[in-house]
Amino acid sequence: PTNVGILAMDIYFPPTCVSQEALEGHDGVSKGKYTIGLGQDCMAFCSEVEDVISMSLTVVASLLEKFNVDPKQIGRLEVGSETVIDKSKSIKTFLMQVFEASGNTDIEGVDSTNACYGGTAALFNCVNWVESSSWDGRYGLVVCTDSAVYAEGPARPTGGAAAIAMLVGPDAPIAFESKLRGSHMSHAYDFYKPNLASEYPVVDGKLSQTCYLMALDSCYRIFCEKFEKLEGRPFSISDSDYFVFHSPYNKLVQKSFGRLYFNDFMRNLSFVDEAARETLAPYASLSSDESYQSRDLEKANQKAAKHVYDAKVQPSTLIPKQVGNMYTASLYAAFASLVHNKNTSLVGKRVVLFSYGSGLTATMFSLRLQEGQHPFNLSNIVTVMNVSDKLKQRLEIPPEKFVETLKIMEHRYGGKDFVTSKDCSNLPPGTFYLTSVDSMYRRYYAKK
Ligand code: ACO
């Protein structure tokens, strides 16, 4: 098979959200901290009738229906998630309900977990499967689903929630350049979830930011080496039309692209423009350690890279700014934003993606976009995802109500023997929702 990659995708995020500006007021932080400081506009969250399982059921059912894919045509189903509801039973097995109904139980794959990286692991598994000798000619299906919630404090505004489904197969409009991958994996305690009784992570915010940027540098170095071996010339930012980042909050995406630009400046002056050379010159002699600590360098990077950021990164920032960190779904929601904004103008373009999961695991990889064939083409993906309407139709919830909901969810997490309010009036038709959890912790869902 050739041009293996993403044939179709769909996204679901809860229709309930809180505005970051309202949250600044509620939390009593200085005005602008979340909106300008973190670069976030809005944050989606699950109400008590939604969770990672209901969101993934919704997005899988929607993708199959809207792209007219027979559930029997799926041969591999992989889920990426870091929201653990059960320590043994995978989310994938809940999704099997959709396929059992049509008599298909011959589907490989389970869940992949490592912070925000699980979705990328799942996607690579599916792409590798289609490219392998065990491929049986059917499609792979990848689901990234997460609800990102933090304890009260500075990390809380960096939550979010969403599920994304991606159909994988040959002759895809979004094809992998499989030889172009650079990974960096190491041991760090930057963000982790050791308390199994709580949905909230333990997080060292500053360290997680440094780990992210160090992993980015390392992945970019390896990515460039592989490109040069393959193409016989060095890679620079100008070799890719767009860059898409895992997006915990937009400010980190701005810093990351600035950092890539600084890498190019250090590799070869001719990779950056005249003005940037001047802006960055004072930092050329910093040691690598110093370079991660220097706030002045961070600001200089962002300034030097601004015009390139606007062209190559900004189009991918819409959904992450509006929905927040979606953990495993964040990178692919950023990519979905790019497809939504640029549509068929992406034909022939290269897009480089950076996936990061704390703990830590990271990969930079490359996609090449083409027209595709209906229903698996870029403009149909844009129509099906319907991002503008989904964003417009959301209900803004006041911060007090958001905090109240998180309190209920804290209590419900890991709990049994309860029924939900079953109030699904906010949910669009076709959405799955949680109705009850019985005395044996078995979860029940209904479809609106
Ligand atoms: N107006 C404008 N900007 C402001 C204002 C204001 N009133 N107040 C603060 N800022 C700026 C700060 O200068 C800073 O920007 P800078 O980094 O460019 O200097 C930014 O807002 C954030 O302010 P901090 O004081 O650094 O924020 P704090 O330390 O309170 O929290 C953090 C931020 C660490 C990101 C926290 O939200 C967190 O821990 N989040 C979770 C961890 C995370 O997402 N890590 C990312 C990688 S791992 C993952 O994906 C989970």
Residues whose N, C-alpha, C, O or C-beta is under 5 A from the ligand:
A	BS01	ACO	S30 K31 G32 K33 I36 G37 L38 C116 P154 A155 T158 F191 V203 G205 K206 S208 Q209 Y212 P248 S358
